[in-house]
Amino acid sequence: MERIASAVRAGALRAVDVVAEALERIERADPVLCAFTEVWSEEALRRARAVDARLAAGARLPLAGVPIAVKGRHGLRAAGPLLAAGGVAVGATSVPGPGTPWQTWGLGAHGRTVNPWRADRTPGGSSAGAAVAVAAGLVPLATGGDGAGSVRIPAAWCGVVGLKATGGRLPSSDRTGLAAPGVLARTAADAALWWRTVARPPAPSGAPASFPLPALWSPDLGFAAPDPEPVALARAAVGRLVDAGVVRLVRPPEPVRLLDPAPAWLALRTPGADLADAHRVRAENDRRLTRLFGGADLLLTPTAPTAPHGHEGPGDVYSTALTWAFNVSGHPALSLPAGFGTDGCPAGLQWVAPHGREALLLAAAREAERRGAAPRHRVS
């Protein structure tokens, strides 16, 4: 993404040509992938020409000419900082439509959204089309929203990077406070560029991270029952991070054992529900996480407890089992590719950091990519 913006700023490429190529890719691929509900071809080309004109007038645009996709038909409302930075919105990505459970699939203009690695598998939800559009190379970046894992799960199952911001750090229309804006990108560097663009107040540079970072590993957070293969893939990814000197595993002051957040999450989502137990679970998990992060910078888990399921539904295991605890607690979290399962689909490693430490998450993920400890998946 930075290469695109740099080339457009330098005049080696025109924003209008970059966007036209992205629109051509979408036209070719989307009838199969169904990643978009709407494609704004004429408006995108008009915006791209405006970016070229702004550059000619001397504007400095960090995202000059970068084609971006926004989550859902109303996603453009939150994309203001990206557009101001020179990004060009090309369309709205699919989310679950009427009658499509959000755990199962998205619904694009051409039909059901499919996983780009296996069309008979779901890409995850609810930022389904966003993950597919990035994984398939239709756009380098797509916005998302994460209320229970809706950025991280599709990122894991499509083999891209997905970041959920700290709860309350960015504007959100979610009355419960569970949902936070996020991004899906092909690399941690691209996700970091998004973060620098949208963070309000601007993300501080801070002191450089000192590697290896102390990290905790948990296969199940003390309450989940993940399948063996996602756990094995995530644990192997942790081993690569240790070998590359990105993290060092430390012994926690107490076992990593959170209370199951499911009842709390569901109560917070239910109008009129008795929230006493939800507040108790949140307070206790906050206490345990504060103690855990007192001796470590990162908590590492599998992103999803299962491989991508078929379009008929998720079965008995919630795909959110390992993600929604951090919507209840508000901690920032990121999913990074962790390899492939025997079904040929990607899996993810979830990284969780203390509140407000998005920059640390992104620096660690970038270092993992730089040292070759995190695969960069490409759909053929």
C-alpha positions in Angstrom: 0.0 0.0 0.0 2.8 2.4 0.9 4.4 1.6 -2.5 1.2 2.6 -4.3 0.9 5.9 -2.4 4.6 6.7 -2.8 4.4 6.1 -6.6 1.3 8.3 -6.9 2.9 11.0 -4.8 6.1 10.8 -7.0 4.1 11.0 -10.2 5.2 7.6 -11.4 1.5 6.5 -11.2 -1.8 8.4 -11.4 -4.4 7.8 -8.8 -7.0 7.5 -11.5 -5.1 4.7 -13.2 -4.6 2.8 -9.9 -8.2 3.0 -9.1 -9.3 2.0 -12.6 -7.1 -1.2 -12.3 -8.7 -2.0 -9.0 -12.2 -1.6 -10.5 -11.2 -3.9 -13.3 -10.1 -6.5 -10.8 -13.3 -6.3 -8.9 -15.4 -6.6 -12.1 -13.5 -9.8 -13.0 -13.5 -11.5 -9.6 -16.5 -10.3 -7.7 -19.2 -12.4 -9.5 -17.5 -15.4 -8.0 -16.3 -14.0 -4.6 -19.3 -11.8 -3.9 -17.2 -9.5 -1.7 -19.1 -6.3 -2.6 -22.6 -5.1 -2.2 -22.0 -2.0 -4.2 -19.2 -0.8 -6.4 -18.9 3.0 -6.9 -17.1 3.1 -10.2 -17.9 6.6 -11.4 -17.6 8.1 -8.0 -14.3 6.4 -7.3 -12.8 7.6 -10.6 -14.0 11.1 -9.8 -12.4 10.9 -6.4 -9.2 9.6 -7.9 -9.0 12.5 -10.4 -9.5 14.8 -7.4 -6.6 13.2 -5.6 -4.4 13.7 -8.7 -5.4 17.4 -8.7 -4.7 17.8 -5.0 -1.2 16.4 -5.5 -0.6 18.7 -8.4 -1.6 21.6 -6.1 1.1 20.5 -3.6 -1.0 18.5 -1.1 0.8 15.8 1.0 -1.4 12.7 1.0 -0.2 9.6 3.0 -2.7 7.3 1.2 -2.5 9.0 -2.2 -4.5 6.9 -4.7 -4.8 3.9 -2.5 -8.1 2.0 -3.4 -10.0 1.1 -0.2 -13.2 -0.8 0.5 -15.5 0.1 3.3 -17.6 -2.3 5.4 -21.3 -2.2 4.5 -23.4 0.4 2.8 -22.9 2.9 5.6 -19.2 2.4 6.0 -18.3 5.6 4.0 -19.5 7.6 7.0 -16.5 6.5 9.1 -13.9 6.7 6.2 -13.4 10.5 6.4 -9.8 10.4 7.6 -8.9 7.9 4.9 -10.4 10.0 2.2 -8.8 13.1 3.5 -5.5 11.3 3.4 -5.9 10.6 -0.3 -7.5 7.1 -0.2 -10.2 6.3 -2.7 -13.3 4.4 -1.6 -14.3 2.0 -4.5 -17.2 0.2 -2.9 -19.1 -1.3 0.1 -18.2 -4.8 1.2 -20.6 -7.6 2.0 -22.0 -8.2 5.5 -24.6 -10.7 6.5 -27.9 -10.0 4.8 -31.4 -10.7 5.9 -31.7 -14.4 6.9 -27.9 -15.0 6.9 -26.6 -15.6 10.4 -23.6 -13.4 11.0 -21.4 -16.3 12.1 -21.9 -17.9 8.7 -21.5 -15.7 5.7 -21.8 -12.4 4.0 -24.2 -11.5 1.2 -22.8 -9.6 -1.8 -24.5 -8.1 -4.8 -24.0 -11.4 -6.7 -24.9 -13.8 -3.9 -23.3 -15.5 -0.9 -19.7 -14.4 -0.1 -17.2 -17.3 -0.3 -13.8 -17.9 1.2 -11.2 -17.2 -1.5 -9.2 -20.3 -0.5 -12.2 -22.7 -0.7 -15.5 -21.6 -2.1 -17.4 -24.2 -0.1 -16.2 -22.5 3.1 -17.3 -19.3 4.8 -14.9 -16.3 5.0 -16.2 -15.6 8.5 -18.3 -12.7 9.7 -19.3 -10.1 9.9 -16.5 -8.3 7.9 -16.8 -11.0 5.4 -16.4 -9.1 2.1 -13.7 -6.9 3.6 -11.5 -9.9 4.3 -12.2 -11.5 0.9 -11.5 -8.3 -1.0 -8.1 -7.9 0.7 -7.1 -11.6 0.6 -8.0 -11.8 -3.2 -6.0 -8.6 -4.0 -9.0 -6.6 -5.1 -8.0 -3.8 -2.7 -5.0 -3.5 -0.3 -7.1 -2.3 2.6 -10.7 -2.5 3.8 -12.4 -1.1 6.9 -14.2 -3.3 9.3 -16.0 -3.3 12.6 -15.5 -5.8 15.4 -18.2 -6.5 18.0 -17.3 -10.1 18.9 -14.4 -11.0 16.5 -15.9 -9.6 13.3 -12.6 -8.3 12.0 -10.2 -10.9 13.5 -12.1 -14.1 12.6 -12.4 -13.3 8.8 -8.8 -12.1 8.9 -7.8 -15.5 10.3 -9.9 -17.5 7.9 -8.9 -15.5 4.8 -5.2 -15.2 5.7 -4.8 -11.5 6.2 -4.1 -9.1 9.0 -7.0 -7.8 11.1 -6.8 -5.2 13.9 -9.5 -4.3 16.4 -8.9 -1.0 18.2 -9.2 -0.4 21.9 -12.9 -0.1 22.9 -13.8 3.6 22.9 -10.6 4.8 21.2 -12.3 5.5 17.9 -15.9 6.6 17.2 -18.5 3.8 17.1 -22.2 3.8 16.8 -22.6 0.7 18.9 -24.7 1.6 22.0 -23.3 -1.4 24.0 -19.6 -0.3 23.6 -18.7 -3.8 22.5 -18.0 -3.0 18.9 -14.8 -1.1 17.8 -13.6 0.0 14.4 -10.9 -2.1 12.8 -9.1 -2.8 9.5 -8.2 -5.7 7.3 -4.9 -5.4 5.3 -2.4 -7.6 3.6 0.5 -6.6 5.9 1.0 -5.3 9.4 2.7 -2.3 7.8 -0.5 -1.4 5.9 -2.5 -1.8 9.0 -0.1 0.5 10.8 -0.6 3.1 8.1 -4.3 2.9 8.6 -3.9 3.3 12.4 -1.7 6.4 12.0 -4.3 7.9 9.7 -7.4 7.3 11.9 -6.1 7.5 15.4 -7.5 10.4 17.3 -5.7 11.8 19.1 -2.8 10.9 16.7 -1.1 7.7 17.8 2.1 8.6 19.7 5.4 7.3 18.3 6.6 6.3 21.8 9.8 4.5 22.5 10.8 1.8 20.0 9.7 -1.7 21.1 12.5 -3.8 22.6 12.5 -7.3 21.2 11.9 -10.0 22.3 8.7 -8.9 23.9 7.5 -10.8 27.0 4.4 -12.8 26.0 1.9 -15.2 27.4 0.5 -18.2 25.5 -2.9 -19.6 26.1 -4.6 -22.2 23.9 -8.1 -21.7 25.4 -8.1 -18.7 27.8 -9.1 -21.1 30.5 -12.7 -21.7 29.4 -12.9 -22.4 25.6 -12.7 -25.8 23.9 -10.9 -25.2 20.6 -10.2 -27.9 18.1 -6.7 -29.4 18.1 -5.6 -28.1 14.7 -6.1 -24.4 15.2 -4.3 -24.7 18.5 -1.4 -26.5 16.9 -1.1 -24.0 14.1 -1.2 -21.1 16.5 1.3 -22.7 18.8 3.7 -23.4 15.9 3.4 -19.7 14.9 4.4 -18.8 18.5 7.4 -21.0 18.2 8.5 -19.2 15.0 8.1 -15.9 16.8 10.3 -17.2 19.7 12.9 -18.5 17.3 13.0 -15.2 15.5 13.5 -13.2 18.6 10.2 -11.3 18.4 8.7 -12.7 21.6 9.9 -14.6 24.6 7.3 -16.7 26.6 7.1 -15.9 30.3 5.4 -17.7 33.2 2.2 -15.9 34.2 1.7 -14.9 37.8 -1.4 -17.0 37.8 -2.8 -19.4 35.1 -4.4 -17.7 32.1 -8.0 -18.4 33.1 -10.7 -16.0 32.3 -14.4 -16.3 33.0 -16.4 -17.3 29.9 -17.6 -13.9 28.5 -20.5 -15.4 26.5 -23.3 -14.7 29.1 -21.9 -11.2 29.7 -21.7 -10.4 26.0 -25.2 -11.7 25.3 -26.6 -9.8 28.2 -25.0 -6.6 27.1 -26.5 -7.1 23.7 -30.0 -7.7 25.0 -32.2 -4.7 25.6 -33.6 -4.8 29.1 -31.4 -7.6 30.4 -30.2 -7.8 34.0 -26.6 -6.7 33.7 -25.5 -7.5 37.2 -23.7 -10.7 36.2 -22.3 -9.1 33.1 -20.7 -6.4 35.1 -19.4 -9.0 37.6 -17.8 -11.0 34.8 -16.3 -7.9 33.1 -14.8 -6.7 36.4 -13.3 -10.0 37.3 -11.8 -10.6 33.8 -10.5 -7.0 33.9 -8.8 -7.8 37.2 -7.2 -11.0 35.8 -6.1 -9.3 32.6 -4.5 -6.4 34.5 -2.5 -8.9 36.6 -1.5 -10.9 33.5 -0.3 -7.8 31.6 1.6 -6.7 34.6 4.3 -9.2 33.6 3.8 -9.4 29.8 3.3 -7.1 26.9 1.3 -9.6 24.8 -1.2 -12.4 25.2 -1.2 -14.9 22.4 -4.0 -17.3 21.5 -5.5 -19.0 18.4 -7.8 -16.5 16.7 -10.7 -18.9 16.1 -11.4 -22.2 17.8 -12.2 -24.0 14.5 -11.3 -24.1 10.9 -13.6 -22.2 8.5 -16.9 -24.1 8.4 -19.2 -24.7 5.5 -22.0 -22.3 4.4 -24.6 -24.4 6.2 -23.5 -22.9 9.6 -21.0 -23.1 12.4 -22.2 -26.1 14.3 -22.0 -26.2 18.0 -18.9 -24.1 18.5 -19.0 -20.3 18.3 -16.3 -18.9 16.1 -16.1 -16.0 18.6 -15.1 -18.2 21.6 -11.6 -16.8 21.7 -12.2 -13.2 20.5 -15.3 -11.8 22.3 -13.6 -11.7 25.7 -11.6 -8.7 24.4 -14.7 -6.9 23.1 -16.1 -7.1 26.6 -12.8 -6.0 28.2 -12.0 -3.5 25.4 -8.4 -4.6 24.8 -6.9 -4.1 21.4 -6.3 -7.3 19.4 -4.9 -8.3 16.1 -5.0 -11.5 14.0 -1.9 -12.5 12.0 -1.7 -15.4 9.6 -0.5 -18.6 11.3 -0.3 -21.1 8.5 -2.7 -23.5 6.8 -4.9 -26.3 8.0 -5.3 -29.7 6.4 -8.4 -28.3 4.6 -6.2 -25.8 2.7 -7.6 -22.8 4.6 -5.6 -20.3 6.6 -5.6 -20.0 10.4 -4.7 -17.1 12.6 -2.8 -16.2 15.7 -4.5 -13.6 18.0 -2.3 -11.0 19.7 -3.8 -9.0 22.6 -2.2 -6.0 24.2 -3.0 -3.7 27.1 -5.5 -0.9 26.5 -4.3 1.8 24.2 -1.3 -0.2 22.9 -2.3 -0.6 19.2 1.1 0.7 18.3 2.8 -2.0 20.2 0.7 -4.7 18.5 1.5 -3.3 15.1 5.2 -2.9 15.8 5.4 -6.5 16.9 3.5 -7.8 13.9 5.6 -5.8 11.6 8.8 -7.2 13.2 7.4 -10.7 12.8 6.9 -10.1 9.1 10.3 -8.4 8.7 12.1 -11.4 10.4 10.1 -14.0 8.4 8.2 -15.3 11.3 4.8 -14.5 10.0 3.6 -15.8 6.6 2.1 -13.5 4.0 -0.6 -15.4 2.3 -1.5 -14.8 -1.4 -4.5 -16.3 -3.1 -3.3 -17.7 -6.4 
